[in-house]
Amino acid sequence: MKAEVEPDQYDERTYCLYSTDASTVYGLSAFGLLLLSQVVVNGVTRCLCFGKGLVSATSSTTCAIFFFVFSWLSFLGAEACLLAGSAKNAYHTKYRGIFGGEDISCATLRKGVFAAGAALTLLSLVGSVFYYWAHSRADTGGWQKHRNEGVGMTEQPPEFGKV
């Protein structure tokens, strides 16, 4: 994004003219999609509140609680960065010379705000995946072997076994 100082056509004041930038729309889109993903993960796992395996104190339950907190903290940080970056990028001060600020520069948003939002979004993704995995493992009691279950289409009748 670029900003240039332009004279106002109606008086002697100057203002900052900003070039168009799509990062505000991208930031708000990322904000909405990240919010939707967090709602889906917490809706599927019922927000760590319900489940038969979460009552017991196993290592899977401990991992589920840790990654639940981790995903929420990184989610809130990412949402704050994306929303603040989009709001700051959308808001531009038009007049520079109203209160004697003739040497105020036309500052633009640092790209680090969106980079921090992207990094925290990635951490939220990793935390949510591991939270879902640990929650489902704690809820089902881990991996279970299933034997002699099914419709029995491949079982050999007893009379064919006797030759």
N, C-alpha and C positions, 0 to 999 in steps of 0.2 A: 504494500500500500504506500502510496506517495501522497504528500501534502504540500501544497504551495500557498504562499501568502498572496491573496488577491485583494485589490482595492474594491471597496463597496461603491456601487454606481450612484447611490443616493446621498452619501456623506463622505467625510474624510477618513472614516475608519477602514480597517482592513480585516479580513477574515481568512480562515483556513479553508481551502478548497481541497477536499479529499477525493482521490480517485475511487472508482467503484471497486469493491472487494467482496468476494463470495465467502470469506472466512466467517462472517457472522452467521450466514445461513448454514454453513457446514458445522459450526460450533453448536448451534441450536438443534440441528438434526442429530448430531452425536449425543447431545444431552437427552433428547427424546428417546433415541434408540437404546441408550444405556439404561435409562429409567425403565423402559419396557422389558429389557433383559433381566433386570433385577426383580421386577414384579413377577416375571415368569418363573424364575428360579425359586423365589420364595413362595410362590403359589403352588408349585409342584411339590416342594418339600414341606409345605404347610408351615413355613417360617420357623422351623426348629421347635415348634410348640407341641406337636403331636407325633406319635409314633411309638410302637412298642419297644423298640431297641434303645430309644433315647432315655429310657428310665434307668437302665443299668449303667454302671460306671465301667465301660470298657474303653480300650484305646481308640476304637472307632468313634465312640461318642465324644471323647476328648478332642480328637481331630476335627470332628464335625463342628464342635463349638468354637475351636480356634479358627477354622477357615470361615465360619459364619461371621465372626467378629472381623476378621481380616478383610473379607469381601465387602462388608458394610463400610469399614473405615476407608478403604481404597475407593469404593463407590462414592461416598460423600465427598472425598477430596477431588475426585475426577469431575463430579457434577459441579462443585464449586468453581473449579478452574474453567470448565467449559462455559458455565453461565456467566461468570465474571468476565472472561475473555470476550464473549459475544456481546455482552452489554457494554463493555468499555470500547469495543470496536465499533459498535453501532452509534455510540454517543460521541459527538464531536462538538467542541465549542466553536460557535460561529464567529463571534466577535472577539478580537484580541485587545482592542484599545479602549474598552469601556472604562476600566478602572486603572488606567495608566500602565497597563501591561504591554507596552509597545515591543519590548524585547522578549516576550513570551514566544517560545518556539511552537511550531505545529507538531506536537509529539504524536507519534503513532504507537500502536500497541506492540509491545515486545513479543516476539514469536515464542518465547519461552513459556508463556502462559498456556498456549495451546499444546506445546510439547509436553508440559507437565500434565495437562489433562489427558493427553494420549497415553503417556506412561502409566498414569494411575488407572486409566481405562483397561489397559493390558493387565495390570496387577489385579484389578477387579475381576476380569475374565478368568484368570488363573485361579484366584481364590474361590470364585463361584463354581468352577469345574471341580476343584478338589473338595469343596463343601458338599456338592451334590453327591460325589462319589463316597465320601465318608458318611454322609447322612444315609444314603441308601444301604451301605454296608452295615451301619449300626442298626438300621431299621429292620433289616432282614436277618441279622445275626451272622453275616459273612456269607461266603460262598458255601453252598450246600450241594453235595453229590446226590443225584437222583438215580435210583436204581429200580428196575422192574416197574417203571411207570410208562404209561402210554397206551395206545390202542391195541397193541399186541399183534400187529400185522406181520411182524418178522419172526415171531416165535414159531418153532417147529412143533407140530402136534406130537404127542407121545407115541403114537403108532408108527410114525416114520423113523423114530429113533431106534426101534427094535428091529434089527435085521438079522 
